[in-house]
């Protein structure tokens, strides 16, 4: 059990260090609203693996693995949400370009500001939603858990435990991203610099969103022949029964 957890922790480190939408999201929140906002967003992000791990233990990931259409719908929702975040980032960049600010007035770092009240909830939900609307995480748990825990029952508690390990690794990395971004915010907080960074983050989020939509479209296209074949088989199964019913009618009349 300990060796399996250590092996999973190593896999989680590799997964976390791979650049993705979560990292861009935390980076953007930190540069826009300060270190605290980035950490709150990161907290929402790392709650996703705990939820996905528990769902994998319950068998929800198996359903997604066997039903590409359901997985594609979740992926499409995630892609649309990422595109929405990209549009928001572009809007913020446009505002920054139009903002007339003195060169000496750069925003303070997040220890004195950042996410408060409703903004805190918004950052948290943004991070959580982005991660939850990624069905590949559930499939990842589905593929890793049986391989590491051979002969052991895969339960919701085991999935949640692995999710916590994944979350612990993720929060360390994403907190580092938030802190470094918050420190850079002092130098990069001028309107033109902020507009450039918002645009870059928006392009990255848009790229991830379009990629997710493309994956969802490919999954639907791949599932269409199987769905059509199942419909045809169902119709073929009904035809002999209908023919036998018609053949039986003259006999009944006699």
Buried (B, 14 or more C-beta within 10 A) or exposed (E): EEEBBEEBBEBBBEBBEEEBBBBBBBBBBBBBBBBBBBBBBBBBBBBBBBBBBBBBBBEBBBBBBEEBBBBBBBBBBBBBBBBEBBBBBBEBBEEBBEEEBEEEEBBEBBEEBBBEEEBBEBBBEBBBBBBBBBBBBBBBBBEBBEEBBEEEEBBBEBBBBBBBBBBBBBBEBBBEBBBBBBBBBEEBBBBEBBBBBBBBBBBBBBBBBBBBBEBBBEBBEEBEEEEEEEEEEEEEEEEEEEEEEEEEEEEEEE
